[in-house]
Amino acid sequence: MLNINMFQDKQITIPNTVLQSTHISPNDDLEIQYQESVIMLVRQTVKPSKKSLLDFAGITQGLYGNTTEERQKYMNED
């Protein structure tokens, strides 16, 4: 078992052996869980997507036609 200290600013240092075996890197997102006096840090494997509506611009390009006339023809079809 490894012992660590909490600093005055409420920060801890995770030993390198733990970081290497868990593949935790700087800037990784961790979830903290607390239950019955046990604190667990769980590495987030999937980062939440922060997509903007503009990220979807153009995804239907060519779906309804490539020209104004083709798109208009598609819109007028029943």
N, C-alpha and C positions, 0 to 999 in steps of 0.2 A: 504494500500500500504506500502511495506517495502522499506526503504532507505538503500543503501549500499554505501561504499566508494571504490574508486580504489586506490590501493597503488602505491608507486613510481615505483615499478617494473612491473606495468600494470597488477596486479593481483587483483581479487575480491574474496570475501568470500560469498558463497551462504548460506543464513540462514538455520538453521536446519529444521525449519518448512517447507520450500520449498523442501529441500532434502527429507524429510520424505514423503511428499505428492506426490512427483514425482518419488520416488524410485530410485533416482540417488545415486550411490555409488562411492567411490574412484576408479580411473582407468577406469570409464565408458567413452566411446567415445561420445563426444558431437559435434554437428554441430552448427556453429554460422551463423545466418542469420540476415541481416540488411536491413531494408526497411523503408523509410520515418521516419527517426529518432527513429525507434524502433529496439532494439537489442533482438533477440530471441536465446535461447539455446535449441536445440532439441536433446534429447537423441537418440542415434543410437540403434535400437532394434536388428539389425542383424550385427554382426561384419564381416568384410570382411574376406574371407578365404585366408589364406596364405599357400597354399599347395605346396609342392615340388613334382616334378615328381616322386620321390622315394616313396611318400605316396601311389602311385597307384601300386607299385610293388606287384606282386602276386595276383592281383584281378581276373585274369582269370585262376587261378590254378585249374586244373582238367577239364577245359572247353574242351580242345582238347585231353584229355587223361591224365592218371596219370603216364605213363611210356614213355620212349623214343620211344619204339616200337609202342605204341598206338598213340602217336602224329605223328609219321612218317606215320602210316597207314591213319590217318585222312588227312594229307597233300597230300597223293597220291590218295585219292578218288576224283572222279569227281562229 
